[in-house]
Amino acid sequence: MLSIAGAPVVFGINALSFVAAIVALCWWKRPPQEGLGDREAFGPALRAGVRYVASAGLVRRILLRSALFALPASALWALLPVTATRLGLDSSGYGFLLGALGLGAVLGIFVLPFARAHLSDNVVIAASAVLFAAGAVAAAVLPFGVMLVLLVLAGLAWIGTLTVLNAALQLTLPQWVRSRGASVYILVFMGTMAIGSFVWGIVAQLIGTAAALGASAVLLLLVAASVRLLPLLPGTGTVDRTISLTWATPMLVFEPDPADGPVLLQISYTVRPGALREFRAAMRLVEGSRRRTGGSRWGLYRSGEDEDVQLESFVVPSWGEHRRQETQRLTGRDREIRAAALAVCDGEPVERHYFANGDPQSHGSP
């Protein structure tokens, strides 16, 4: 189409293709939603999402794998037009090169379910990096016909990596933060692609297109090998994400406003004799849970008077944030983590809440 009608027509048709999506959105009648009166404001919600991602080891590893793949893989997308020039291709020929990548991605729809049924996600990620490296080498030095075949495999590898990482992310994030976590993933992946494209353009200008594509292929092979050292962590996509809604509302001497805060929480545990090491190991996981759900400045302290007493301390930005932490953000996995710590304790922990100094009369306190 570019060869026949020119760029304005191609971009115009592309713009018109969005009309269907716009019509669908206008036609869609969204069902009424409940509980919107207690929804988070934009700023605190954004901070909560960033805190979750920063504290979730499973999600951070997914983001790392996406960046490791996107940085060297961006070379092929950025330098493919130069490869078309090397082969003396016009815009139609360049379209064939992109079409080969697209065909591989479509074939991936049929191949990947079979591959994932017999191979682990980490193996699929490593194999995809190797296949994409082959596509980069083909773009660097091989003739048109052979290149098309390897670009089809590279397209399959591209969709293979994206499918595994996207699925792992969606199955790992709890519902309350899924959209925010996905936005961070898109930011990391597309941001890395953008930066990588710029960098590979400079590299190609300095050492040549073929050498730059060769360097990206070598990096992709290293990315494949790095799966042994930096795999997707155990539990990715399989953790219990069911939201637990139970919360024993604390008895306070005044009724806090949702905006009141920050709130300091101190929880005292009496650990069974001889189980202190096991308790501290369990509390390391509790720390991650507190931070993912909104806590900060977490610490674990030992009593100077009783060797079996341990004190957990952390801060949440507001009372409303703490209420969401306990009623909207705790997953089944978080409950399991807390239960493991309590399993080595005697009696129930004692929880106390401390609010930043303010006017207690504003809450109806005597």
N, C-alpha and C positions, 0 to 999 in steps of 0.2 A: 504493500500500500504506500509505503514511503517513496519507493522508486516511481510508482505510477502517478501518485497525486501530490506528493510533497508533504513536508512536515506539518503545515497548518491543518491539513485535512486529518492527518493522523491524530494530532492533539485534540482537534475538534470532536472526532469520534470518541476519543477517550473521555472527554468531558461529558458527552452525551450519555456515556455508559453509566454514569452516576445517577442519571435521572431515575432509573429503576429503584435504586436504593433509597432515594429521597421519597419516591412515591410509596414505597413499602413502609417507611417510617411514619409518613403522614397517615397512612391507612391503618396502621397498627393501633389498636385500642388497648392500652396497657391496663391490666387489672389493678384495682385499687390496692394500695399497700398499707399495712397496719404498722403502727409504732413509729411513724415518721416524726412525731412530736419530740421524740427523744434522740433523734439522729445527731451525729456529731457535726460540729462546725468544720468548715474546710481546713483551717489551719491545724487544729488539734488532730483531725483525722489524718492529715498528711504526715504529721510528726509521728503518730502512732504507727502508720504503715512503714515509715523509714526505720523506726525502732524495731519493729518486728523483723524486717529483712536483715538488719544489722545483727540481730541476736539469734537468728535461725540458722544454725549450721547447715542443715540440709539444703535450704534455699541458697545460701551463699555459695555452696559448692556447685549448684546448678548454674548460677550466674558466672562463676569462674569458668566452667566448662564452655559456656556459650561465648564468653570473651576470647578464650583460648582458640576456639575454632574460627570465630568471625574475623579476627585480626589477620591471619594469613590467608583465609579464604576470600577476603575482600579483594585480593590482588587479581584474581581471575575476572571478577565482575568489572573491576576498574580498567583493566588492560585489554579486555576482549575486543574493544573497537580498534585498538592498535594492532592486535593480532589479525583482524580482518584486513587492515591495511597491508600488513606483511604478506598476506596471501593474495593481494590484489582484488579483494572482494568489494562489491558495491553494497548499497544498503540492503539489497535482497539477500546477499550472501551473509551479511552480518545478522540478518533476521534468521537465517538457517542456523547459525551458531547459537543464538539465544533460544531458538526453537528446540535445538537438541537438548539444552539444559532443561527446558520446560517439559519436553517429552519424558526425560528421565524422572522428573518430579512426579508426573502423572503415573508412570510405571511403578513408582514407589508406593502408590496407593495399594497396588496389588501384591507387591513383593514384600513390603515391610511387615504386614501381619504374620506372614510365614516366617520371616527372619526373627521377629521378636518372640515367636512361639518356641524357637529352638535356641536362641542366643540371648544372653543377658544384655541389658541396656548398655553396659560399659563396653561390651564387645561390639555392639552396633555402632557406638560412638567412635571407637578406634578404627573399625573397618571403613566407616564413612570418611574419616580424615584421610585414610590411605587412598581411597578411590578419588577423592577430590584432589589430592596431590597428583594423581595420574592425569586428571583433567588439566591441571596447571602445566604439567610437562608437555602434554599434547598441544596446548595453546602456544607454548614457547617454541617448539621445534618440529612438530609433526605435520604432515600434509593434511589437506582438507578432509579427505574421506576418513582417514584414521582418527582425526581429531573429532569428527562428528560422533563416532562410536564412543570414544572416551568421554566426551562431553555429556552424552546420555547417561553414562555411569556416574559422572560428577553430579548431574542433576538428581539422580537417585540418592547419592550420598548427601546432598544438600537437604533434601526433604527428610532423609533418615535422621540426621542430626536434629533438625528442627522438631520433628515429630517426637523423638525420644525426650528432648529437653522440655518441650511444651507440655507433654503429658505428665512428665515427672513433676513439673511445677504445679500444674492444676491439681494433681492428686496429692500434693504435699501441703499446699496452702489451705488453711481453714477458710470457711466461707466468709467470715467477717472481714478478712483482709485480702481476699483473692484478687479483686480488681486492682488494688494498690500494689500487691506483689507482682502481678502481671505487668503493670505499667513500669515498674522498676526493671523487670526482665527485658521489656521492649527497649527501654532507654539504654540499658547496657549493650544489648545485641546490636541495635541500629546505630547507637553512638560509636561502638567499636568499628562497625562497618564503615561509617563515615570517616572516622579518623584514619582507619586503615587504608581506605581508598586514596585519601590525600597523601599519606606517607608512601604508598606504593607508587603513586604517580611521580613523586620526587625521586624515589629510588630508581625507577625506570629511566628517568631523565639522566641520572648520574651514571648508571652502569648498563643501561639498555633493557629493553622489554624482556627479551629472552632470559637474561640473567636474573631480572627481578622475579619473573614467574618461577624460575628454577629455585630461587631463594625461598619463595613462598611454599613451594612443594617440599623443600627440606624442613621448613618449620611445621608444615602439616604432618609430616612423618614424626617429628618430635612430639607434636600434640597427640598423635595416636599412641606413642610410647608412654606419654605422661599419664595415661589412664591407669597404669599400674600403680603410680604414686598418688594420683589425685582422682580416684574414681568417684562416681556418685555414691554417696554414703549409704550404709545399710539403713533401711527404714524409709528411704526416699520413695514416695508414692504409695506406701503401705501403712503409714502411721494412722492411728485412729483420730480422725478429724471431726468426730461427732461433737457438737457443742453441748456442754453440760450446763444446764440452767439452774441447778440447785445452789442456793446460797443462804446460809444461816445469817440473816441480817443482824448486824451487831446492835446491841442496846447502848445507845449513846445518851448523854445528858441533855443534848439539844438536837434538833433536826437540821443537819447541814444542808446548805444550798448546793446544787450540783457544781456551781462554779467555785465553791470554797476549796482552798488549797494553797500551796501543796500540802499533801497529807503524808505524814510519816507513819509507817506501820512497823511495829515491833512484835515479834511472835516468839514466845519462850517455849522451849521444848525440854522435857526431861528424858534424857537418853538412857536406855538400859545399860547397866554396867557391862563393860567389855565390848560394846557395840559402837563406840565413838567413831572409829575409822569408817565403818560401814555407813554411819549416819552422814558423815562429812562427804563421802563419795556420792550419796544420794542427793545431798543438798547442792552439789555442783550442777546437777540436772535441774533442781528446783530454781536455781539462779537463772538458768536459761529460760525457764517457763515464766518467771516473774518479769524478766526483761522483755520477752516477746509480747506479753500481754499488757505492757504499759509501765512497768516499774523501772526505776533507775537508782543509782547509788546503793546498790545491793551490798550487804555485808553479813558475815556470820561471826559471832563473837562468843567467847567462852566466859562463863561466870568465874569471878574471883573467889566466891564463897562456896560454890558447889560444883565439883568437877563434872557432874553429869548434866548440868544445865547449859544449854546453848541458846543464844538469842539471834534470831534472824531479823534484819532491818532493811527496809527499802522505802523509796519515796515514789508516790504517784502524783501527777500534776494537779489533780483535783479530785473531789469526792465523786463527781460524775464519772470521771475516768476510772476510779476504783470500782464503782458499781458496774461499769461495763466490763472491767477486767474479770469480775467474778460471775457475771450473769450472761455475757454475750461472747466472751473470747476464750474461755476455758474449754479445751477439747478433751476428748477421752484420754489422749496421751498425757495431757497436763495432769489429769486426775491420777493416772497411773504413777506419774513421777512423784506427786505429793504423797500418794499412798505408800510408796516404797520408803520414803523418809519416815513416815509415821509408824511404819511396821516395826521399827527398832526403838520406839519411844514408849514410855509408860504414861498412861493418861492422855487427856486431850491437851493440845497446845493452848497457851494463853495468849490471846491476840489483843493488842491495844492500838488505838488510833490517836494520833496527835496532829492537830491542825495548826497552820500558821496563825500567829496571834492576830486577832481581829476583835470586833465588837460582838461579844456573845449575846447582847440584847437583840441584835438583828435576827437571831434564830429563836427567840422566845425562851432563852435560858433564864432561870431564876437568878 
